[in-house]
């Protein structure tokens, strides 16, 4: 389990170093694929892209093609690793859950002051939906790209129909990947999501932010991270140790589960539903 509370620093470890490497490898290789895919079209000279410092090579089809292949190798390898590694660990935090679409609408409405955002787990419902959507886009890009690569390297006489289908699929999902990237950037630009930007670079987010917005995740995490650290004698005695008295900064107390349950009940009243009922069952 990579998540860890750093109470004295007011931080929570949200992502491991490996997860950050995966994220940035996909992001950077994906952007290289986008640009080199465009450069393989006769647009660099037409739109004066070659005049941009460092992009003089953009009109060279072979250079763009080789860079495209190199980025595709990284893109594919990281995607396969992500699927196998996290699948073997049984991690399902980003898998869609029942009601995610409706909850996403509630979250979006809260951004413009229409209602309150309900307590969330580690990932927001729209993040889970976007994850599956992006995974499907990446899968189709990889499969169609492999067909085109196989044709270029091993089968120049491949069926024209097969190649045409692979090209259309590749181009369609190339466009969807670009639109998804823009949507990802737009989501980050929303003010409520600003605290998550730090996690993209360091893997950590503020503890107070996590307790406010990801309360359900913090309930689970603090039960694991805080309670086991207490010895029986310490948990039974109200006495304060010398170390606690002289500590320069007292960590914030763990989030109270009853408080979160009240928040969930308030949210349920607004939607005329009762998620607590399902939880108790």
MOPE-V641036 format. One record per backbone hydrogen bond with DSSP energy under -1.0 kcal/mol. CO is the residue of the C=O (numbers start at 1). NH is the residue of the N-H. E is the energy in kcal/mol with one decimal. If there is no record, write none. Layout:
co = <CO | CO>
nh = <NH | NH>
e = <E | E>
//
This chain:
co = <4 | 6 | 6 | 7 | 10 | 11 | 12 | 16 | 17 | 18 | 19 | 20 | 21 | 22 | 23 | 24 | 25 | 26 | 27 | 28 | 29 | 30 | 31 | 32 | 33 | 34 | 35 | 36 | 38 | 41 | 43 | 44 | 44 | 45 | 48 | 49 | 52 | 55 | 57 | 60 | 61 | 62 | 63 | 64 | 65 | 66 | 67 | 68 | 69 | 70 | 71 | 72 | 73 | 74 | 75 | 76 | 77 | 78 | 79 | 80 | 81 | 82 | 83 | 84 | 85 | 86 | 92 | 97 | 99 | 100 | 101 | 102 | 103 | 104 | 105 | 106 | 107 | 109 | 110 | 113 | 120 | 120 | 124 | 125 | 126 | 127 | 128 | 129 | 130 | 131 | 132 | 133 | 134 | 135 | 136 | 137 | 138 | 139 | 140 | 141 | 142 | 143 | 144 | 145 | 146 | 147 | 148 | 149 | 150 | 150 | 155 | 159 | 160 | 161 | 162 | 163 | 164 | 165 | 166 | 167 | 168 | 169 | 170 | 171 | 172 | 173 | 174 | 175 | 176 | 177 | 178 | 179 | 180 | 181 | 182 | 183 | 184 | 185 | 190 | 191 | 193 | 194 | 198 | 199 | 203 | 203 | 205 | 206 | 207 | 208 | 209 | 210 | 213 | 214 | 215 | 216 | 217 | 218 | 219 | 220 | 221 | 222 | 222 | 226 | 227 | 231 | 232 | 233 | 241 | 242 | 256 | 257 | 258 | 259 | 260 | 261 | 262 | 263 | 264 | 265 | 266 | 267 | 268 | 275 | 276 | 277>
nh = <13 | 9 | 11 | 10 | 207 | 6 | 205 | 20 | 21 | 22 | 23 | 24 | 25 | 26 | 27 | 28 | 29 | 30 | 31 | 32 | 33 | 34 | 35 | 36 | 37 | 38 | 39 | 40 | 41 | 43 | 47 | 49 | 50 | 48 | 51 | 52 | 55 | 58 | 60 | 64 | 65 | 66 | 67 | 68 | 69 | 70 | 71 | 72 | 73 | 74 | 75 | 76 | 77 | 78 | 79 | 80 | 81 | 82 | 83 | 84 | 85 | 86 | 87 | 88 | 89 | 91 | 95 | 100 | 103 | 104 | 105 | 106 | 107 | 108 | 109 | 110 | 111 | 114 | 113 | 115 | 216 | 217 | 128 | 129 | 130 | 131 | 132 | 133 | 134 | 135 | 136 | 137 | 138 | 139 | 140 | 141 | 142 | 143 | 144 | 145 | 146 | 147 | 148 | 149 | 150 | 151 | 152 | 153 | 154 | 155 | 158 | 163 | 164 | 165 | 166 | 167 | 168 | 169 | 170 | 171 | 172 | 173 | 174 | 175 | 176 | 177 | 178 | 179 | 180 | 181 | 182 | 183 | 184 | 185 | 186 | 187 | 188 | 189 | 193 | 194 | 196 | 197 | 202 | 203 | 14 | 15 | 12 | 210 | 211 | 212 | 213 | 214 | 120 | 218 | 219 | 220 | 221 | 222 | 223 | 224 | 225 | 226 | 227 | 229 | 230 | 235 | 236 | 237 | 245 | 246 | 260 | 261 | 262 | 263 | 264 | 265 | 266 | 267 | 268 | 269 | 270 | 271 | 273 | 279 | 280 | 281>
e = <-3.3 | -1.0 | -2.0 | -1.2 | -2.2 | -3.0 | -2.1 | -1.9 | -2.2 | -2.3 | -2.5 | -2.6 | -2.4 | -2.3 | -2.4 | -2.8 | -2.1 | -2.2 | -2.0 | -2.3 | -2.2 | -2.1 | -2.5 | -2.8 | -2.1 | -1.7 | -2.6 | -1.3 | -1.6 | -2.5 | -2.5 | -2.2 | -1.2 | -1.2 | -1.1 | -1.8 | -2.5 | -1.5 | -2.3 | -2.3 | -2.6 | -2.6 | -2.3 | -2.2 | -2.3 | -2.4 | -2.5 | -2.3 | -2.0 | -1.7 | -2.8 | -2.7 | -2.4 | -2.7 | -1.8 | -2.5 | -2.5 | -2.8 | -2.0 | -2.5 | -3.1 | -1.8 | -1.1 | -2.6 | -1.5 | -2.1 | -1.4 | -1.9 | -2.4 | -2.4 | -1.7 | -1.8 | -2.5 | -2.6 | -2.5 | -1.8 | -1.1 | -2.6 | -1.4 | -1.2 | -1.3 | -1.3 | -1.7 | -2.0 | -2.3 | -2.1 | -1.7 | -2.2 | -2.8 | -2.3 | -2.1 | -2.0 | -2.8 | -2.3 | -2.3 | -2.2 | -2.5 | -2.6 | -2.3 | -2.2 | -2.3 | -1.7 | -2.0 | -2.4 | -2.6 | -2.0 | -2.1 | -2.2 | -2.5 | -2.0 | -1.8 | -2.4 | -2.4 | -2.3 | -2.5 | -2.4 | -2.4 | -2.6 | -2.4 | -2.6 | -2.6 | -2.5 | -1.7 | -1.9 | -2.0 | -2.3 | -1.9 | -2.4 | -2.5 | -2.1 | -2.0 | -2.2 | -2.3 | -2.1 | -2.3 | -2.2 | -1.8 | -1.5 | -1.7 | -1.6 | -1.6 | -1.9 | -2.8 | -1.1 | -2.9 | -2.2 | -2.5 | -2.2 | -2.5 | -1.5 | -2.8 | -2.1 | -1.1 | -2.1 | -2.1 | -1.5 | -2.6 | -3.1 | -1.4 | -1.2 | -3.4 | -2.0 | -1.4 | -1.1 | -1.8 | -2.8 | -1.5 | -1.2 | -1.8 | -2.0 | -1.6 | -2.5 | -2.0 | -1.7 | -2.6 | -2.3 | -2.4 | -2.2 | -2.5 | -2.1 | -1.4 | -1.3 | -2.4 | -2.0 | -2.8 | -1.6>
//
